[in-house]
Amino acid sequence: MKPVTIYVSEVIYSLYKAEAGKRDRTAAELIREAMEHYITEKLHPHRGLDEWAPLSLGGVKKDWADGSFRREMLDGGYRG
């Protein structure tokens, strides 16, 4: 891990130390956890599939219904 120096108010740090004591952890562990939470929730939030907007890929290029594209592919005219 990379050691860093941060400046916080004494009130905030004492709150972290008190909470850490209740959880039998260190204040540094809680601060690291808070930093990771900030990254995942604020900077890179996970989005479920229901949150994505649909993407339009444009119109149909060939009409599959009339069979002409199928004949073109079977006759070797399709080059990918």
Sequence and secondary structure as in RCSB ss.txt:
>XXXX:A:sequence
MKPVTIYVSEVIYSLYKAEAGKRDRTAAELIREAMEHYITEKLHPHRGLDEWAPLSLGGVKKDWADGSFRREMLD
GGYRG
>XXXX:A:secstr
         HHHHHHHHHHHHHTT  HHHHHHHHHHHHIIIIIS    GGGS      S SS STTSHHHHHHHT
T    
